[in-house]
Amino acid sequence: LDLIDLMLRTEGYEVSPHADGASALKAALENPPHLVITDVRIPGLDGYHFAQSLEERLGANKPKVVVMTSRDTTAPAERNAAALAGADAVVQKPFKTEEMLRLVKRLLEGS
């Protein structure tokens, strides 16, 4: 959480970190962000259910969602879980900072 917070702030992005899924979901529903980066394993509400809740409650107005996991993201089961949850991208940890920043920029620019 701290690494991603620092990485994005350094690039000039506004960041609102949350340590658990329930508080992150509440904040995202009250003031929808443009992009959410979540881990599959977060306390209270896992990343896939978090993404699914955003999809169900915000519909077309949901933010772009990046789900991070230490699992093999090339595995069909992991890709399917991310897609079913409404995630726009799934990233395997550890990730390269440059690659994550390119993904964030691409998702925010809509290309």
One Martini backbone bead per residue (centre of mass of N, CA, C, O) as a GRO file, in nm:
protein
  111
    1LEU     BB    1   0.060   0.061  -0.023
    2ASP     BB    2   0.299   0.257   0.011
    3LEU     BB    3   0.427   0.216  -0.267
    4ILE     BB    4   0.187   0.310  -0.439
    5ASP     BB    5   0.150   0.580  -0.315
    6LEU     BB    6   0.431   0.692  -0.385
    7MET     BB    7   0.433   0.638  -0.688
    8LEU     BB    8   0.181   0.819  -0.757
    9ARG     BB    9   0.260   1.086  -0.619
   10THR     BB   10   0.525   1.128  -0.780
   11GLU     BB   11   0.334   1.152  -1.054
   12GLY     BB   12   0.068   1.337  -0.944
   13TYR     BB   13  -0.130   1.171  -0.797
   14GLU     BB   14  -0.425   1.115  -0.643
   15VAL     BB   15  -0.452   0.966  -0.313
   16SER     BB   16  -0.662   0.696  -0.139
   17PRO     BB   17  -0.587   0.511   0.113
   18HIS     BB   18  -0.673   0.165   0.211
   19ALA     BB   19  -0.662  -0.117   0.442
   20ASP     BB   20  -0.968  -0.188   0.356
   21GLY     BB   21  -1.245  -0.284   0.179
   22ALA     BB   22  -1.477  -0.133   0.326
   23SER     BB   23  -1.354   0.158   0.323
   24ALA     BB   24  -1.303   0.168   0.017
   25LEU     BB   25  -1.595   0.131  -0.075
   26LYS     BB   26  -1.721   0.368   0.068
   27ALA     BB   27  -1.544   0.585  -0.068
   28ALA     BB   28  -1.611   0.507  -0.369
   29LEU     BB   29  -1.922   0.562  -0.342
   30GLU     BB   30  -1.907   0.862  -0.244
   31ASN     BB   31  -1.620   0.906  -0.433
   32PRO     BB   32  -1.553   0.839  -0.732
   33PRO     BB   33  -1.299   0.727  -0.893
   34HIS     BB   34  -1.102   0.657  -1.174
   35LEU     BB   35  -0.913   0.464  -0.990
   36VAL     BB   36  -0.836   0.121  -0.887
   37ILE     BB   37  -0.617  -0.036  -0.650
   38THR     BB   38  -0.604  -0.387  -0.578
   39ASP     BB   39  -0.604  -0.655  -0.375
   40VAL     BB   40  -0.698  -0.967  -0.324
   41ARG     BB   41  -0.561  -0.935  -0.030
   42ILE     BB   42  -0.798  -0.799   0.184
   43PRO     BB   43  -0.947  -0.680   0.438
   44GLY     BB   44  -1.306  -0.770   0.451
   45LEU     BB   45  -1.256  -0.745   0.116
   46ASP     BB   46  -1.187  -0.870  -0.154
   47GLY     BB   47  -1.085  -0.764  -0.462
   48TYR     BB   48  -1.312  -0.903  -0.628
   49HIS     BB   49  -1.555  -0.807  -0.455
   50PHE     BB   50  -1.493  -0.513  -0.480
   51ALA     BB   51  -1.521  -0.492  -0.789
   52GLN     BB   52  -1.810  -0.607  -0.800
   53SER     BB   53  -1.943  -0.386  -0.626
   54LEU     BB   54  -1.884  -0.154  -0.816
   55GLU     BB   55  -2.036  -0.266  -1.058
   56GLU     BB   56  -2.318  -0.295  -0.920
   57ARG     BB   57  -2.339   0.014  -0.804
   58LEU     BB   58  -2.211   0.190  -1.069
   59GLY     BB   59  -2.156   0.066  -1.329
   60ALA     BB   60  -2.070   0.282  -1.576
   61ASN     BB   61  -1.935   0.461  -1.322
   62LYS     BB   62  -1.703   0.300  -1.280
   63PRO     BB   63  -1.401   0.241  -1.215
   64LYS     BB   64  -1.109   0.156  -1.274
   65VAL     BB   65  -0.960  -0.183  -1.236
   66VAL     BB   66  -0.691  -0.304  -1.034
   67VAL     BB   67  -0.557  -0.629  -0.983
   68MET     BB   68  -0.364  -0.779  -0.735
   69THR     BB   69  -0.124  -1.062  -0.743
   70SER     BB   70   0.065  -1.363  -0.662
   71ARG     BB   71  -0.057  -1.500  -0.873
   72ASP     BB   72  -0.105  -1.647  -1.177
   73THR     BB   73  -0.200  -1.438  -1.449
   74THR     BB   74  -0.198  -1.672  -1.683
   75ALA     BB   75  -0.422  -1.806  -1.556
   76PRO     BB   76  -0.743  -1.864  -1.632
   77ALA     BB   77  -0.870  -1.839  -1.347
   78GLU     BB   78  -0.760  -1.552  -1.288
   79ARG     BB   79  -0.872  -1.406  -1.534
   80ASN     BB   80  -1.170  -1.482  -1.485
   81ALA     BB   81  -1.202  -1.355  -1.206
   82ALA     BB   82  -1.143  -1.067  -1.300
   83ALA     BB   83  -1.363  -1.044  -1.516
   84LEU     BB   84  -1.611  -1.113  -1.333
   85ALA     BB   85  -1.546  -0.859  -1.139
   86GLY     BB   86  -1.455  -0.607  -1.344
   87ALA     BB   87  -1.175  -0.597  -1.426
   88ASP     BB   88  -0.927  -0.432  -1.629
   89ALA     BB   89  -0.687  -0.556  -1.450
   90VAL     BB   90  -0.405  -0.783  -1.398
   91VAL     BB   91  -0.143  -0.808  -1.145
   92GLN     BB   92   0.168  -0.926  -1.083
   93LYS     BB   93   0.349  -1.015  -0.812
   94PRO     BB   94   0.588  -0.856  -0.871
   95PHE     BB   95   0.629  -0.528  -0.994
   96LYS     BB   96   0.689  -0.283  -1.223
   97THR     BB   97   0.672   0.044  -1.203
   98GLU     BB   98   0.660   0.118  -1.506
   99GLU     BB   99   0.423  -0.074  -1.575
  100MET     BB  100   0.214   0.045  -1.383
  101LEU     BB  101   0.222   0.334  -1.494
  102ARG     BB  102   0.131   0.260  -1.780
  103LEU     BB  103  -0.139   0.139  -1.699
  104VAL     BB  104  -0.260   0.382  -1.560
  105LYS     BB  105  -0.243   0.573  -1.800
  106ARG     BB  106  -0.411   0.403  -1.997
  107LEU     BB  107  -0.673   0.392  -1.827
  108LEU     BB  108  -0.710   0.706  -1.792
  109GLU     BB  109  -0.706   0.760  -2.115
  110GLY     BB  110  -0.871   0.515  -2.266
  111SER     BB  111  -0.665   0.309  -2.446
   0.00000   0.00000   0.00000
